Amino acid sequence: MSILKAPPKQSKNAMIQVRVEEHIKINLDKYAEFIGGNQAYVVSEALKLLFKRDDEFKRWLGEHSTNSTQQQIRGDVLTKTA
């Protein structure tokens, strides 16, 4: 069973560009195919999982957040857009 589930309809999105090692892109493509999603969905869900599970980041974020950033945090997941 996959860790991520197939993508639901996404809400407001922001565009990012990243460079990754070739083997990471290959596995990203394979994982997206495996769950019936796309690259953007896999990356978004993986980052949400990272933000949710990283307790040190959550503490740091609480110490470095402004009121407007705090309003953009949903649960343990940062949803700030550029």
Backbone bond lengths (Angstrom), bond angles and torsions (degrees), N, CA, C in turn:
res aa  C-N    CA-C-N  psi(-1)  N-CA   C-N-CA  omega(-1)  CA-C   N-CA-C  phi
1 M - - - 1.450 - - 1.528 108.56 -
2 S 1.307 116.83 138.50 1.457 120.93 -178.71 1.522 110.87 -76.21
3 I 1.331 116.48 153.62 1.462 121.29 176.54 1.525 110.38 -73.74
4 L 1.339 116.71 -41.64 1.464 121.33 178.10 1.511 109.28 -93.53
5 K 1.314 116.06 149.20 1.452 121.42 177.82 1.526 109.48 -99.50
6 A 1.327 117.28 164.05 1.462 121.53 178.71 1.526 109.56 -58.43
7 P 1.317 116.91 149.88 1.467 120.52 -172.50 1.522 114.58 -72.19
8 P 1.344 116.06 134.74 1.456 120.29 168.16 1.523 107.30 -84.40
9 K 1.311 117.27 179.52 1.459 119.56 175.73 1.520 108.60 -64.84
10 Q 1.330 115.86 133.47 1.453 121.61 -178.36 1.530 110.52 -85.40
11 S 1.327 114.78 150.31 1.455 120.20 175.15 1.528 108.57 -89.24
12 K 1.309 117.26 -153.67 1.462 123.07 -177.65 1.536 110.88 -52.48
13 N 1.322 116.37 129.52 1.458 121.71 -176.86 1.522 111.50 -117.45
14 A 1.317 116.35 157.22 1.456 123.80 173.23 1.527 107.42 -127.53
15 M 1.315 116.60 148.73 1.457 121.82 -178.42 1.527 110.19 -92.03
16 I 1.342 116.29 134.93 1.460 121.35 171.50 1.522 108.06 -133.19
17 Q 1.314 115.98 157.28 1.460 120.99 173.38 1.517 107.29 -126.02
18 V 1.314 116.50 133.90 1.458 121.11 178.74 1.522 109.42 -136.03
19 R 1.316 114.79 154.15 1.466 121.16 173.18 1.520 107.18 -111.36
20 V 1.327 115.20 131.64 1.463 120.86 178.35 1.520 108.72 -130.18
21 E 1.319 115.32 162.24 1.462 119.84 175.39 1.524 108.88 -63.08
22 E 1.308 115.89 149.99 1.460 120.96 -175.03 1.527 112.66 -56.41
23 H 1.342 117.52 -41.43 1.468 119.28 -178.56 1.530 111.44 -66.27
24 I 1.336 117.56 -27.98 1.467 120.11 176.76 1.527 109.66 -69.60
25 K 1.330 117.34 -42.80 1.464 120.24 177.93 1.516 111.37 -62.27
26 I 1.331 116.38 -41.36 1.469 120.10 179.01 1.528 110.00 -60.95
27 N 1.332 116.57 -46.43 1.473 119.39 179.03 1.521 111.96 -68.41
28 L 1.319 117.61 -33.67 1.470 120.96 175.61 1.528 109.74 -61.39
29 D 1.321 116.48 -47.37 1.468 120.36 177.89 1.522 111.29 -60.25
30 K 1.329 116.31 -43.68 1.467 120.50 -179.27 1.525 111.10 -65.32
31 Y 1.345 116.98 -40.71 1.465 119.47 -179.58 1.525 110.87 -66.95
32 A 1.327 115.85 -40.86 1.469 119.76 177.89 1.533 110.09 -60.30
33 E 1.318 116.78 -43.46 1.462 120.62 177.12 1.531 110.62 -63.45
34 F 1.316 116.60 -42.12 1.460 122.86 -178.97 1.524 111.96 -57.64
35 I 1.341 117.07 -41.64 1.468 119.38 -177.82 1.528 112.91 -95.80
36 G 1.326 117.93 -1.33 1.462 120.71 -179.38 1.516 112.08 74.72
37 G 1.334 116.90 31.05 1.464 121.82 180.00 1.513 110.53 -118.12
38 N 1.323 115.12 -155.93 1.451 120.39 177.14 1.525 109.28 -133.50
39 Q 1.336 116.37 173.97 1.461 121.16 -177.09 1.522 111.83 -57.64
40 A 1.312 117.12 -45.61 1.466 120.95 -177.33 1.523 111.21 -59.49
41 Y 1.317 116.78 -41.99 1.457 120.55 -179.67 1.529 110.77 -64.69
42 V 1.335 116.80 -45.62 1.460 120.45 -179.04 1.526 110.48 -62.05
43 V 1.321 117.35 -45.82 1.467 120.85 179.94 1.523 110.39 -63.23
44 S 1.323 118.03 -45.91 1.465 121.34 179.91 1.522 111.87 -60.26
45 E 1.315 117.03 -46.47 1.459 120.51 -178.68 1.527 111.45 -68.48
46 A 1.328 116.72 -37.20 1.468 119.79 178.00 1.526 110.27 -64.82
47 L 1.329 117.43 -41.32 1.466 120.44 178.03 1.524 111.35 -66.78
48 K 1.321 117.93 -40.55 1.468 120.74 176.47 1.531 109.99 -58.52
49 L 1.325 115.80 -43.97 1.463 120.92 179.05 1.528 110.78 -62.72
50 L 1.310 116.92 -43.86 1.464 121.90 177.15 1.521 111.00 -59.48
51 F 1.328 117.55 -49.98 1.460 121.56 -178.93 1.529 111.56 -62.49
52 K 1.320 116.32 -37.26 1.466 120.96 -178.72 1.525 112.05 -69.98
53 R 1.322 117.21 -36.34 1.462 120.70 -173.48 1.520 114.66 -92.61
54 D 1.319 118.28 -14.75 1.463 120.56 -176.07 1.526 109.94 -88.58
55 D 1.331 115.99 94.71 1.463 121.00 -177.02 1.527 111.96 -64.16
56 E 1.319 117.18 -36.58 1.463 119.76 179.26 1.529 110.55 -64.68
57 F 1.341 117.79 -39.95 1.465 121.11 176.50 1.523 110.65 -63.77
58 K 1.332 116.97 -41.74 1.470 119.68 179.95 1.521 111.06 -62.51
59 R 1.331 117.30 -40.67 1.471 119.79 176.36 1.527 110.43 -63.53
60 W 1.329 116.36 -46.50 1.459 121.32 179.97 1.527 110.32 -60.39
61 L 1.318 116.03 -44.06 1.465 120.86 -179.57 1.522 110.78 -61.29
62 G 1.334 116.60 -41.63 1.459 120.48 177.90 1.517 112.44 -61.88
63 E 1.327 116.66 -33.59 1.455 121.24 179.51 1.521 112.82 -79.44
64 H 1.328 118.25 -23.78 1.457 122.11 -173.55 1.526 114.10 -114.80
65 S 1.304 117.66 11.63 1.463 120.52 -177.63 1.511 111.40 -92.46
66 T 1.332 114.80 143.93 1.458 121.02 171.62 1.525 107.69 -92.25
67 N 1.310 117.23 171.68 1.464 119.85 178.81 1.513 111.71 -59.66
68 S 1.344 118.14 -39.71 1.465 119.99 -179.17 1.526 110.82 -67.54
69 T 1.342 117.33 -36.90 1.458 119.82 176.99 1.520 110.32 -67.43
70 Q 1.325 117.70 -39.94 1.467 121.08 178.95 1.526 110.65 -58.71
71 Q 1.335 117.51 -36.38 1.459 120.92 -179.81 1.526 111.46 -69.60
72 Q 1.340 117.73 -20.28 1.459 121.41 -178.52 1.516 112.16 -93.40
73 I 1.314 117.84 2.06 1.461 121.63 178.73 1.531 107.59 -94.53
74 R 1.304 115.59 126.54 1.466 121.33 178.61 1.523 107.44 -112.32
75 G 1.327 117.21 110.27 1.461 119.79 -176.59 1.504 109.42 64.58
76 D 1.309 116.77 -125.32 1.463 121.93 178.90 1.518 111.69 -100.90
77 V 1.341 117.53 8.80 1.451 120.78 -173.09 1.521 110.28 -110.14
78 L 1.313 116.85 127.22 1.451 122.23 176.37 1.513 108.36 -79.82
79 T 1.331 117.34 127.60 1.456 120.99 -179.19 1.513 111.29 -121.89
80 K 1.316 118.02 22.98 1.455 122.06 -178.09 1.527 110.34 -64.39
81 T 1.336 116.67 136.24 1.456 122.02 175.59 1.503 108.99 -113.71
82 A 1.316 116.05 153.76 1.456 120.29 -177.31 1.511 112.23 -74.87
